[in-house]
Structure formats: C-alpha cells, structure tokens
C-alpha cells in the first residue's frame, strides 16, 4: 500500500483514505460465489427420495443381522502407584583392569 493512502485523522491517528483493490482476486471471487450459488440450487431438491416403507424394511434387515462382538484384551492388574518414579536396578559390571593396567590406587 502506498504511503499516500494513509491520512492522519483527529489526534494524529492514521486512517485509510483510499483502498487499493487487488483486481486479480475479483475473478476467483466471482467464480467462488457462482459455484456456491450453483451447488446451493442443486442441493435444495435433495438426493432422490426413498419410499418410507422401503427405508423401514432396510432398517429392519440391518438391525436383524447378527454382528460379531469384538474381542477385547483381558484386563491387566495394575500396579499400585506411589507417585514416586523408581528406576529398575541395572546390573553393573565392575570394570576389568586392562592388560597393561594394574589395580588402581589412590595417591
């Protein structure tokens, strides 16, 4: 936006005097609005109506079918939480002295 599009209003607050329209957006806006109107016009008639008796028969047939029940895993016994994080003990191997090193000594 250019600097001259801004003017100062009362109290020195900048106001927008003229707006530069982005004309390259207008065609996409028109196409979008026309598409929304077209879809709205087509959608108002519905998607074809099904006879009420046919719908009831379909529903009764679907509800009468036996459906397999999903297998759930067995419930595990949970450990009692104490609220304190405790790490499992690790097996610590003592360092083995190398061939050239002897036992370490404090001096």
GROMACS elastic network, one bead per residue, 0.5 to 0.9 nm:
[ bonds ]
;  ai    aj funct       b0    kb
    1     4     6  0.84949   500
    1     5     6  0.70040   500
    1     6     6  0.88143   500
    1    19     6  0.82787   500
    1    20     6  0.71042   500
    2     5     6  0.56492   500
    2     6     6  0.77988   500
    2    20     6  0.88034   500
    3     6     6  0.58895   500
    3     7     6  0.87250   500
    4     7     6  0.70744   500
    4    17     6  0.85830   500
    4    18     6  0.87381   500
    5    15     6  0.86271   500
    5    16     6  0.62158   500
    5    17     6  0.56211   500
    5    18     6  0.53506   500
    5    19     6  0.70742   500
    5    20     6  0.83738   500
    6    14     6  0.61605   500
    6    15     6  0.57491   500
    6    17     6  0.58129   500
    6    18     6  0.75707   500
    7    12     6  0.88751   500
    7    13     6  0.83303   500
    7    14     6  0.55309   500
    7    15     6  0.53682   500
    7    16     6  0.63383   500
    7    17     6  0.60686   500
    8    11     6  0.79197   500
    8    12     6  0.52034   500
    8    13     6  0.54012   500
    8    15     6  0.57607   500
    8    16     6  0.85154   500
    9    12     6  0.55422   500
    9    13     6  0.52413   500
    9    14     6  0.58291   500
    9    15     6  0.59328   500
   10    13     6  0.63265   500
   10    14     6  0.86544   500
   11    14     6  0.89701   500
   16    19     6  0.70261   500
   20    23     6  0.89102   500
   21    24     6  0.87707   500
   21    25     6  0.86830   500
   22    25     6  0.58373   500
   22    26     6  0.74291   500
   23    26     6  0.53791   500
   23    27     6  0.79682   500
   24    27     6  0.66807   500
   24    28     6  0.79210   500
   25    28     6  0.55857   500
   25    29     6  0.62680   500
   25    30     6  0.88474   500
   26    29     6  0.50232   500
   26    30     6  0.61802   500
   26    31     6  0.86705   500
   27    30     6  0.51247   500
   27    31     6  0.61813   500
   27    32     6  0.85601   500
   28    31     6  0.50943   500
   28    32     6  0.60418   500
   28    33     6  0.85857   500
   29    32     6  0.51318   500
   29    33     6  0.61987   500
   29    34     6  0.86234   500
   30    33     6  0.52066   500
   30    34     6  0.61487   500
   30    35     6  0.85761   500
   31    34     6  0.51422   500
   31    35     6  0.60905   500
   31    36     6  0.86413   500
   32    35     6  0.51235   500
   32    36     6  0.62418   500
   32    37     6  0.87030   500
   33    36     6  0.51379   500
   33    37     6  0.62447   500
   33    38     6  0.86200   500
   34    37     6  0.51063   500
   34    38     6  0.60737   500
   34    39     6  0.86080   500
   35    38     6  0.50604   500
   35    39     6  0.61082   500
   35    40     6  0.84220   500
   36    39     6  0.52782   500
   36    40     6  0.60248   500
   36    41     6  0.85408   500
   37    40     6  0.50729   500
   37    41     6  0.60873   500
   37    42     6  0.86689   500
   38    41     6  0.51130   500
   38    42     6  0.62329   500
   38    43     6  0.85142   500
   39    42     6  0.51408   500
   39    43     6  0.58874   500
   39    44     6  0.86025   500
   40    43     6  0.51455   500
   40    44     6  0.62944   500
   41    44     6  0.56531   500
   41    45     6  0.78228   500
   42    45     6  0.63513   500
   42    46     6  0.79495   500
   43    46     6  0.56762   500
   43    47     6  0.75637   500
   44    47     6  0.88694   500
   45    48     6  0.79785   500
   46    49     6  0.73296   500
   49    52     6  0.88674   500
   50    53     6  0.84783   500
   50    54     6  0.68539   500
   50    55     6  0.65744   500
   51    54     6  0.52985   500
   51    55     6  0.63132   500
   51    56     6  0.87865   500
   52    55     6  0.50916   500
   52    56     6  0.62214   500
   52    57     6  0.86825   500
   53    56     6  0.51024   500
   53    57     6  0.62200   500
   53    58     6  0.86767   500
   54    57     6  0.51310   500
   54    58     6  0.62291   500
   54    59     6  0.86456   500
   55    58     6  0.51496   500
   55    59     6  0.61931   500
   55    60     6  0.86419   500
   56    59     6  0.50965   500
   56    60     6  0.61166   500
   56    61     6  0.85787   500
   57    60     6  0.51110   500
   57    61     6  0.61228   500
   57    62     6  0.85938   500
   58    61     6  0.51494   500
   58    62     6  0.61664   500
   58    63     6  0.86374   500
   59    62     6  0.51312   500
   59    63     6  0.61357   500
   59    64     6  0.85729   500
   60    63     6  0.51748   500
   60    64     6  0.60740   500
   60    65     6  0.88294   500
   61    64     6  0.52667   500
   61    65     6  0.65750   500
   62    65     6  0.56404   500
   62    66     6  0.89794   500
   63    66     6  0.80692   500
   72    75     6  0.86282   500
   73    76     6  0.87587   500
   75    78     6  0.88500   500
   78    81     6  0.85688   500
   81    84     6  0.77048   500
   82    85     6  0.81305   500
   86    89     6  0.89267   500
   87    90     6  0.85938   500
   89    92     6  0.88890   500
   93    96     6  0.85519   500
   97   100     6  0.80612   500
   97   101     6  0.58586   500
   97   102     6  0.62631   500
   97   103     6  0.65602   500
   97   104     6  0.85098   500
   98   101     6  0.51385   500
   98   102     6  0.73820   500
   99   102     6  0.76816   500
  101   104     6  0.79898   500
  102   105     6  0.88972   500
